Amino acid sequence: MPDAFPDRDCPRCPRLVVFREESRVNWPDWHNAPVDSFGSLDAAVLIVGLAPGLRGANRTSRPFTGDYAGQLLYPTLLKFGLATGDYAEDPNDGLSLVNCRVTNAVRCVPPQNKPIGAEINACRDYLIAEIDSMANLRVILALGTVSHASILRSAGLRQKDWKFGHGAFHELPNGLILANSYHCSRYNTNTGRLTEAMFHDVFAGIVNHVRA
Ligand code: URA
């Protein structure tokens, strides 16, 4: 099992290494490396996104920071008491997470925001190490089906036994709750697949579980 966080020059995914090297040439001031999780390992809630956005986390170094998805995620965390401060799309904005941590199923930015299966599999060790390091973890929120599937596999469970459904709260055999939401991506919100109210309902459920 590796450390909970990949090396800056993690070699596991050849396609992502090439993309990272190109990004380092094109945008030398950007982060252009695996993106570490945000929030304390002591948290009860772990939110698992897909992968860093090119001009979001890959630029700023903080998950969901500076991209469209963060404009829904972070105000929602503030609304439900899972964050304090202000979200200003900048890792130095002073935002702190409260009892909550944010990570991604794949730590490096993929071309077109789409990691391939081998990359999701190669990065799973880091997700497993992350989950294992969270002693107070109660609820994992999967943003989208890719993250849902990777979390299940990290727990040795099969997708056919734990079907993804927006708003579902699965009680896993290891005692954790696996919550599901459609990903808060621009595509899902622009098409109306995910509304702000639907997203808020999922967080209301999470907060209830954590307080219970
Ligand atoms: N930014 C992230 O860090 N993760 C996502 O899944 C989407 C945008």
Residues whose N, C-alpha, C, O or C-beta is under 5 A from the ligand:
A	BS01	URA	G49 L50 A51 P52 G53 G56 A57 P63 F64 D67 A69 N104
